[in-house]
Amino acid sequence: MISVNENIKACKDNINQLMNQRNDITSEILRIEGALRVFTDMEKAGVTEIPVSKNPLETTEVIDAVDVQASGPEPEQ
């Protein structure tokens, strides 16, 4: 036997999954279009290469491991 209710649920689940994928794809397309626009504008401005002196993923930036928030004066000990 074929369950109509199970098929309705399966169709709705498939539609929801496809809608989520569509949203993700749309976001990725917009991101890539933005990057393309930046590079195209750079090319129009005469930039042909971007010099990189070292690996851009390596950084000497100091990142605090403790979250510091303003909460008024510190309690006395």
C-alpha positions as protocol buffer text, in pm:
chain_id: "A"
residue {
  index: 1
  type: MET
  ca { x: 0 y: 0 z: 0 }
}
residue {
  index: 2
  type: ILE
  ca { x: 100 y: 357 z: -59 }
}
residue {
  index: 3
  type: SER
  ca { x: 42 y: 598 z: 224 }
}
residue {
  index: 4
  type: VAL
  ca { x: -90 y: 930 z: 103 }
}
residue {
  index: 5
  type: ASN
  ca { x: -1 y: 1101 z: 432 }
}
residue {
  index: 6
  type: GLU
  ca { x: 359 y: 974 z: 419 }
}
residue {
  index: 7
  type: ASN
  ca { x: 393 y: 1093 z: 59 }
}
residue {
  index: 8
  type: ILE
  ca { x: 255 y: 1436 z: 148 }
}
residue {
  index: 9
  type: LYS
  ca { x: 507 y: 1462 z: 432 }
}
residue {
  index: 10
  type: ALA
  ca { x: 791 y: 1343 z: 208 }
}
residue {
  index: 11
  type: CYS
  ca { x: 701 y: 1597 z: -61 }
}
residue {
  index: 12
  type: LYS
  ca { x: 683 y: 1879 z: 193 }
}
residue {
  index: 13
  type: ASP
  ca { x: 1020 y: 1774 z: 339 }
}
residue {
  index: 14
  type: ASN
  ca { x: 1175 y: 1767 z: -9 }
}
residue {
  index: 15
  type: ILE
  ca { x: 1036 y: 2111 z: -88 }
}
residue {
  index: 16
  type: ASN
  ca { x: 1176 y: 2250 z: 237 }
}
residue {
  index: 17
  type: GLN
  ca { x: 1519 y: 2100 z: 170 }
}
residue {
  index: 18
  type: LEU
  ca { x: 1524 y: 2240 z: -182 }
}
residue {
  index: 19
  type: MET
  ca { x: 1415 y: 2583 z: -59 }
}
residue {
  index: 20
  type: ASN
  ca { x: 1699 y: 2584 z: 195 }
}
residue {
  index: 21
  type: GLN
  ca { x: 1946 y: 2482 z: -76 }
}
residue {
  index: 22
  type: ARG
  ca { x: 1810 y: 2756 z: -302 }
}
residue {
  index: 23
  type: ASN
  ca { x: 1865 y: 3014 z: -28 }
}
residue {
  index: 24
  type: ASP
  ca { x: 2221 y: 2892 z: 30 }
}
residue {
  index: 25
  type: ILE
  ca { x: 2294 y: 2897 z: -343 }
}
residue {
  index: 26
  type: THR
  ca { x: 2148 y: 3247 z: -380 }
}
residue {
  index: 27
  type: SER
  ca { x: 2370 y: 3371 z: -96 }
}
residue {
  index: 28
  type: GLU
  ca { x: 2678 y: 3213 z: -254 }
}
residue {
  index: 29
  type: ILE
  ca { x: 2595 y: 3363 z: -594 }
}
residue {
  index: 30
  type: LEU
  ca { x: 2561 y: 3708 z: -438 }
}
residue {
  index: 31
  type: ARG
  ca { x: 2894 y: 3667 z: -256 }
}
residue {
  index: 32
  type: ILE
  ca { x: 3075 y: 3563 z: -574 }
}
residue {
  index: 33
  type: GLU
  ca { x: 2909 y: 3841 z: -777 }
}
residue {
  index: 34
  type: GLY
  ca { x: 3038 y: 4090 z: -518 }
}
residue {
  index: 35
  type: ALA
  ca { x: 3391 y: 3952 z: -542 }
}
residue {
  index: 36
  type: LEU
  ca { x: 3371 y: 3962 z: -922 }
}
residue {
  index: 37
  type: ARG
  ca { x: 3258 y: 4324 z: -908 }
}
residue {
  index: 38
  type: VAL
  ca { x: 3552 y: 4416 z: -685 }
}
residue {
  index: 39
  type: PHE
  ca { x: 3805 y: 4246 z: -913 }
}
residue {
  index: 40
  type: THR
  ca { x: 3646 y: 4395 z: -1225 }
}
residue {
  index: 41
  type: ASP
  ca { x: 3666 y: 4744 z: -1074 }
}
residue {
  index: 42
  type: MET
  ca { x: 4028 y: 4682 z: -978 }
}
residue {
  index: 43
  type: GLU
  ca { x: 4103 y: 4573 z: -1334 }
}
residue {
  index: 44
  type: LYS
  ca { x: 3936 y: 4889 z: -1470 }
}
residue {
  index: 45
  type: ALA
  ca { x: 4153 y: 5094 z: -1234 }
}
residue {
  index: 46
  type: GLY
  ca { x: 4464 y: 4932 z: -1382 }
}
residue {
  index: 47
  type: VAL
  ca { x: 4545 y: 4681 z: -1110 }
}
residue {
  index: 48
  type: THR
  ca { x: 4671 y: 4357 z: -1263 }
}
residue {
  index: 49
  type: GLU
  ca { x: 4825 y: 4186 z: -960 }
}
residue {
  index: 50
  type: ILE
  ca { x: 4791 y: 4211 z: -583 }
}
residue {
  index: 51
  type: PRO
  ca { x: 5129 y: 4168 z: -413 }
}
residue {
  index: 52
  type: VAL
  ca { x: 5133 y: 3948 z: -105 }
}
residue {
  index: 53
  type: SER
  ca { x: 5453 y: 3939 z: 96 }
}
residue {
  index: 54
  type: LYS
  ca { x: 5358 y: 3633 z: 302 }
}
residue {
  index: 55
  type: ASN
  ca { x: 5079 y: 3384 z: 354 }
}
residue {
  index: 56
  type: PRO
  ca { x: 4768 y: 3595 z: 426 }
}
residue {
  index: 57
  type: LEU
  ca { x: 4635 y: 3320 z: 652 }
}
residue {
  index: 58
  type: GLU
  ca { x: 4929 y: 3365 z: 889 }
}
residue {
  index: 59
  type: THR
  ca { x: 4890 y: 3669 z: 1109 }
}
residue {
  index: 60
  type: THR
  ca { x: 5072 y: 3835 z: 1394 }
}
residue {
  index: 61
  type: GLU
  ca { x: 4750 y: 3995 z: 1516 }
}
residue {
  index: 62
  type: VAL
  ca { x: 4691 y: 3944 z: 1887 }
}
residue {
  index: 63
  type: ILE
  ca { x: 4350 y: 3799 z: 1961 }
}
residue {
  index: 64
  type: ASP
  ca { x: 4228 y: 3818 z: 2322 }
}
residue {
  index: 65
  type: ALA
  ca { x: 4102 y: 3485 z: 2449 }
}
residue {
  index: 66
  type: VAL
  ca { x: 3900 y: 3646 z: 2728 }
}
residue {
  index: 67
  type: ASP
  ca { x: 3581 y: 3832 z: 2644 }
}
residue {
  index: 68
  type: VAL
  ca { x: 3601 y: 4175 z: 2805 }
}
residue {
  index: 69
  type: GLN
  ca { x: 3277 y: 4366 z: 2855 }
}
residue {
  index: 70
  type: ALA
  ca { x: 3212 y: 4697 z: 3023 }
}
residue {
  index: 71
  type: SER
  ca { x: 3018 y: 4621 z: 3339 }
}
residue {
  index: 72
  type: GLY
  ca { x: 3111 y: 4907 z: 3568 }
}
residue {
  index: 73
  type: PRO
  ca { x: 3382 y: 4916 z: 3833 }
}
residue {
  index: 74
  type: GLU
  ca { x: 3546 y: 4592 z: 3937 }
}
residue {
  index: 75
  type: PRO
  ca { x: 3450 y: 4463 z: 4283 }
}
residue {
  index: 76
  type: GLU
  ca { x: 3702 y: 4520 z: 4560 }
}
residue {
  index: 77
  type: GLN
  ca { x: 3872 y: 4215 z: 4707 }
}
